[in-house]
């Protein structure tokens, strides 16, 4: 019985020792110097570009269609109902 426990403990320790360890990704190297020739530099400012002044042309968008319902209320319902009741 002791040997059975010893063997099970030995198998358990073996499984724990042979399991794969998870490691975090290594640190990235420091930021590269801008002298490597890759990059963009924009010299214009989009906010100072033309087209945003009060005297500039504006773009007008046509308004959307007016939606009307197909169900229209009957405005003459009560007088028609009274006419039908009078004939009874």
N, C-alpha and C positions, 0 to 999 in steps of 0.2 A: 504494500500500500504506500509506503514511503517512496519506493522507487517510482511508482506511478506519478505521484505528485512531483517528484524531482524531474522526471522526464517532461511533464507538462510545463513546469516552470522553465526548464531549459528551452523548450520549444517556444514559449512565450517571449523569453528574453532574446532568442534568436530572431524572431519575427520583428521585435522592436528595433533591434540593432541593424537589421538588413533593410528596413523600410527607407524609402527615398526621402530626403530632406528637401523642403521647399525654401528657396532663397529668393530674396528680392532682387530686382534688376539692379545692376551696378550703376553708380553715379555717372551722369553724362559729363563729358569734358566741358570745361568752361566755354563761355560764348566765344565764337571765333572773331578774330579781328576783321574789321571791314576792309582790310587791304587784300582780301582773297579774291576780289573782283566780282563777287556775286551780290547783288542787291539792287534796290530801286530807290531813286530819290526824285520826288516830284517837286518841281520848282513853282508851280502855279497853285494858287489857293482857290478851291472851287467856290468858296463864299464870295470872293472878290471878283468872280467872273461876271460878265454882263448878263442882262436879262432879268435882274431882280429889282430894278429901280421903279419908281412910281410912273415914269414917263415911258417905260418900255411896253412893247406889245404884250397883251395877255392872251392866254388861250382860254376860250370859252367853250364849255362843254354843253351840248344840247341836253335839256332836262329829260328825264326818263318819261315813259308813257304814263298817262293818267289811267289808273285802274278803276274800272266801274264794275259793279256787281251785276250779275245777271238776274238776281232776285230783287224785284222792285216791290216796295210795299203798296198795298191797295189802299189808296186814299179814300175811295168811295165805298168802302166795305160796309160801314154802318148804315148809310142810306139804302144800299141794296138789300141788306139784311132786313131792314124795317119794311121795305116794299114786299119782300117775300113773306113776312109774317102777317101783313095786312090781308093777304089773300086767303088766309086760313079761316 
